[in-house]
């Protein structure tokens, strides 16, 4: 079963990487289902489901929370918020997207690096959040789902023409808005030492890989 899981995982990651190359997208940058053909998105979804069925740690919040800790780079997503980053205004383009999780503080932040098409300006959009294990009424211990509380949102310009701009880091800071009428949640459907798959409460898909460090522009 372990060998089968590794084969499926490698096939999924290879398809995502090859798809990025076909789109002429840097493999370090995430792709979304809106950038590819429906048949390609269906193939990724099917492979993802196959890998989820082989999840070695089905209850990570209870038994292996340490696997969540650290830096995760987004590789593929069908989430609306990631899709919207592919349509940034004023000539800005999406680059690396990371999620950094701190288990001790039960917090994380998402950071999406952006760069102007002219290569003269780069910066980031960052959202901070806290989280708590979601425990259903018929449960005693947490399993694989967290409730999320988004806290702050930051917009930053880090460099202009290669010159650092600390006075613009951040340009703007404001309260992040949580959805009305529901609590944002994320279910961890697959996790091992270097890959994590999550499903948002709206069914959106996130595929991430573990990184030793965060690479900025």
C-alpha positions as CSV (number, residue, x, y, z in Angstrom):
1,X,0.0,0.0,0.0
2,X,2.9,2.4,0.8
3,X,4.4,1.9,-2.7
4,X,1.0,2.4,-4.3
5,X,0.5,5.6,-2.3
6,X,3.9,6.9,-3.4
7,X,3.2,6.1,-7.0
8,X,-0.1,8.0,-6.9
9,X,1.5,10.9,-5.1
10,X,4.3,11.2,-7.6
11,X,1.9,10.9,-10.6
12,X,-0.2,13.7,-9.2
13,X,2.7,16.0,-8.5
14,X,4.2,15.3,-11.9
15,X,1.0,16.1,-13.7
16,X,0.7,19.4,-11.9
17,X,4.3,20.3,-12.7
18,X,4.0,19.2,-16.3
19,X,0.7,21.2,-16.6
20,X,2.5,24.3,-15.3
21,X,5.3,23.9,-17.8
22,X,2.7,23.5,-20.7
23,X,1.2,26.8,-19.5
24,X,4.7,28.3,-19.4
25,X,4.2,28.9,-15.7
26,X,7.1,28.7,-13.2
27,X,6.6,25.4,-11.3
28,X,7.0,27.3,-8.0
29,X,3.8,29.3,-8.8
30,X,0.3,27.7,-8.3
31,X,-2.1,26.8,-11.0
32,X,-5.8,26.8,-10.8
33,X,-8.5,24.8,-12.5
34,X,-9.6,27.8,-14.5
35,X,-6.2,27.9,-16.3
36,X,-6.5,24.4,-17.7
37,X,-9.0,22.3,-19.7
38,X,-11.9,20.7,-17.8
39,X,-10.5,17.2,-18.7
40,X,-7.2,18.1,-17.2
41,X,-8.9,19.4,-14.0
42,X,-10.9,16.2,-13.8
43,X,-7.8,14.2,-14.1
44,X,-6.1,16.1,-11.3
45,X,-9.3,15.7,-9.2
46,X,-9.5,12.0,-9.8
47,X,-5.8,11.5,-8.8
48,X,-6.3,13.6,-5.8
49,X,-9.3,11.5,-4.7
50,X,-7.1,8.4,-5.2
51,X,-4.4,9.8,-3.0
52,X,-6.9,10.9,-0.4
53,X,-8.2,7.3,-0.1
54,X,-4.6,6.3,0.8
55,X,-4.1,8.9,3.5
56,X,-1.6,7.5,6.0
57,X,-2.7,10.0,8.8
58,X,-6.5,10.3,8.6
59,X,-6.8,12.0,12.0
60,X,-3.8,14.4,12.0
61,X,-5.3,16.9,14.6
62,X,-5.5,14.1,17.1
63,X,-2.4,12.0,16.5
64,X,0.1,13.9,14.3
65,X,-0.5,17.7,14.6
66,X,3.3,18.2,14.2
67,X,3.0,17.3,10.5
68,X,1.0,20.5,10.0
69,X,3.8,22.8,11.4
70,X,5.9,24.8,9.0
71,X,6.0,26.3,5.5
72,X,3.7,25.0,2.8
73,X,3.8,26.1,-0.8
74,X,0.6,26.0,-2.8
75,X,0.8,24.0,-6.1
76,X,-2.8,23.7,-7.2
77,X,-6.2,25.0,-6.2
78,X,-9.7,25.4,-7.3
79,X,-10.5,28.0,-4.6
80,X,-12.2,31.2,-5.6
81,X,-9.7,33.3,-3.6
82,X,-6.8,31.8,-5.5
83,X,-8.6,32.1,-8.9
84,X,-9.1,35.8,-8.2
85,X,-5.4,36.3,-7.8
86,X,-4.9,35.2,-11.4
87,X,-6.8,38.3,-12.4
88,X,-5.0,41.0,-10.5
89,X,-5.5,44.6,-11.6
90,X,-2.9,47.2,-12.8
91,X,-0.7,44.6,-14.5
92,X,0.2,42.6,-11.4
93,X,0.8,38.9,-11.7
94,X,0.7,36.1,-9.1
95,X,3.9,34.4,-8.0
96,X,4.6,32.1,-5.1
97,X,1.8,31.4,-2.6
98,X,2.7,30.0,0.9
99,X,0.9,29.0,4.1
100,X,2.9,29.1,7.3
101,X,1.4,27.2,10.2
102,X,2.3,27.7,13.9
103,X,0.8,24.8,15.9
104,X,1.8,26.2,19.3
105,X,0.0,29.5,18.6
106,X,-2.8,27.8,16.6
107,X,-2.3,30.4,14.0
108,X,-1.2,30.6,10.3
109,X,-0.8,33.2,7.6
110,X,-1.3,33.0,3.9
111,X,1.0,35.1,1.7
112,X,0.8,35.5,-2.0
113,X,3.7,37.2,-3.7
114,X,2.9,39.4,-6.7
115,X,5.0,41.1,-9.4
116,X,4.2,43.7,-12.0
117,X,4.5,42.5,-15.6
118,X,7.2,45.1,-16.1
119,X,9.3,43.4,-13.4
120,X,9.8,46.8,-11.8
121,X,7.5,46.4,-8.8
122,X,6.9,43.4,-6.5
123,X,5.2,42.9,-3.2
124,X,2.7,40.6,-1.5
125,X,-0.8,40.2,-0.1
126,X,-1.0,38.5,3.3
127,X,-3.8,37.3,5.5
128,X,-3.4,36.2,9.1
129,X,-5.7,33.8,10.9
130,X,-6.2,31.7,14.0
131,X,-7.8,28.3,14.0
132,X,-9.3,25.7,16.2
133,X,-10.1,22.0,15.8
134,X,-13.7,21.4,14.7
135,X,-15.4,18.9,17.0
136,X,-18.9,17.7,16.0
137,X,-21.5,17.0,18.7
138,X,-21.0,13.3,18.5
139,X,-17.2,13.6,18.7
140,X,-14.9,13.7,21.7
141,X,-11.6,14.3,20.1
142,X,-10.6,16.3,17.0
143,X,-10.0,14.5,13.7
144,X,-9.1,16.3,10.5
145,X,-11.1,19.6,10.3
146,X,-10.4,23.1,11.6
147,X,-12.5,26.2,11.9
148,X,-10.8,29.3,10.7
149,X,-11.0,32.9,11.9
150,X,-9.4,35.4,9.5
151,X,-8.0,38.4,11.3
152,X,-5.9,40.8,9.3
153,X,-5.1,41.5,5.7
154,X,-2.0,43.3,4.5
155,X,-1.0,44.7,1.1
156,X,2.6,45.5,0.6
157,X,5.0,46.9,-2.0
158,X,8.5,45.5,-1.2
159,X,10.6,46.8,-4.1
160,X,10.4,49.3,-6.8
161,X,13.0,49.0,-9.6
162,X,15.0,46.7,-7.3
163,X,15.1,49.2,-4.4
164,X,13.5,48.1,-1.1
165,X,10.6,50.3,0.0
166,X,10.1,49.7,3.8
167,X,7.8,52.7,3.9
168,X,5.3,50.8,1.7
169,X,5.6,47.5,3.6
170,X,2.7,47.4,4.2
171,X,0.9,49.9,2.1
172,X,-2.4,49.0,3.8
173,X,-3.6,47.0,6.7
174,X,-7.2,46.2,7.5
175,X,-9.4,43.7,9.2
176,X,-10.0,40.5,7.2
177,X,-13.7,39.7,6.5
178,X,-15.0,36.3,7.4
179,X,-18.0,34.9,5.4
180,X,-21.3,35.9,6.8
181,X,-23.6,33.2,8.0
182,X,-21.0,30.4,8.2
183,X,-17.7,29.6,9.9
184,X,-14.8,29.0,7.4
185,X,-13.4,25.5,7.7
186,X,-10.8,23.3,6.1
187,X,-10.7,19.5,6.1
188,X,-7.2,17.9,5.8
189,X,-8.0,15.0,3.5
190,X,-4.4,13.9,3.0
191,X,-1.1,14.6,4.8
192,X,2.4,13.1,5.0
193,X,5.8,14.6,5.6
194,X,5.9,16.6,2.4
195,X,2.4,16.9,0.8
196,X,-0.9,18.1,2.2
197,X,-4.3,18.2,0.6
198,X,-7.2,20.2,2.0
199,X,-10.8,20.7,1.1
200,X,-12.5,24.0,2.0
201,X,-16.0,24.1,3.4
202,X,-17.2,25.1,-0.1
203,X,-15.5,22.1,-1.6
204,X,-12.5,24.0,-2.9
205,X,-9.3,22.0,-3.3
206,X,-5.8,22.9,-2.1
207,X,-2.7,20.9,-2.9
208,X,0.5,22.0,-1.1
209,X,4.1,20.8,-0.6
210,X,6.3,21.2,2.5
211,X,9.2,23.6,2.1
212,X,12.3,24.2,4.2
213,X,12.1,27.9,3.7
214,X,10.0,30.5,2.0
215,X,11.5,31.9,-1.2
216,X,10.6,35.6,-1.9
217,X,10.9,37.4,-5.2
